[in-house]
Amino acid sequence: MRAGYGVQPAGAAAVGAWVLMLLALGLALATVLRSVAELAAVQDVGGLVLTGLGGALVPLSLLAGWVRHVAPVSPGYWGVRGITAALTADSAGVWRSVAVLLTVAAAAFVISVRRVRSGWSRKDLA
């Protein structure tokens, strides 16, 4: 195997944290929204907004100044930063991004568990 190829631990951690965050956020949305149609709409629009704010569609340097200041609120920003940091061998940047993504995932998971444990049903949301 040539040098530079293969799975790097930092890259795997960044991608893994991103996947866990997406799953947890999807689960939280599924326990809060009333229907599959609502979930699909929020997922489509929300995913596009958060990805755009994160700099995955267009580099942040090309976006308006206010977007650069708001971008760190988006999990997409941390996903892009983590993967970029892994590709540039910036281990501190990877682990910072992983920590933020896992924090968001944990918060979303707590919301999901509380909703389900409280006897949640979709009828309660109507």
C-alpha positions, 0 to 999 in steps of 0.5 A: 500500500502506498503512503497516504492511502488507507483509512486514517484514524483522524479521518475515520473519527471525523466521518464517524462523528458526522454519521452519529450526529446525522443519525441522532438528529434524524431520530430527534426530528422523527420524535418531534415531527407529526408525520413522515411528510413533515420529516421529509420536508424539514430534512430536505430544507434543513439539510440544505440550509445547514450544509450551505451554512457549513461551507459544504456547497460553497467555500465560506470565504465566498459567502457574505460576512454574516454567514461566516459568523453564523456558520459555527452554529451549523453542524455542517460547518463542524463536519466540513472542518473535521474532514478538512482537518483530517485531510490536512493532518490537523489533528487538533482541528479534527478532535475539536470538530469531533467533540462538537459533533458528538455533543450535538449528537448527544443532545439530539439523542437525549431529546429523543429518549425523553420524548419516547420515555414520556409516552410520546405519540404522534396523536399528542402532536396533532 
